[in-house]
């Protein structure tokens, strides 16, 4: 059987923890909508460029290996 004081302490710690999280989130400097859109666009551009470069390298090495080992 659990003691009521132990349950109250756990609840108090949980609420204290949640209130500390909320206080820390209030201190965060959030991006503006414009900044978030700009940075999202940059991530997409870099991802597409990296995909093209890596895809090209993969295709090139595949062709090289096929010509050397398969003889095609």
Number of C-alpha atoms within 10 A of each C-alpha: 3 6 7 8 9 10 11 11 11 11 12 12 12 12 12 12 12 12 12 12 11 11 11 10 11 10 8 8 7 10 10 9 8 9 11 12 12 12 12 11 12 12 12 12 12 11 12 12 12 12 12 12 12 12 12 12 12 12 12 12 12 11 13 14 13 12 11 9 8 9 8 9
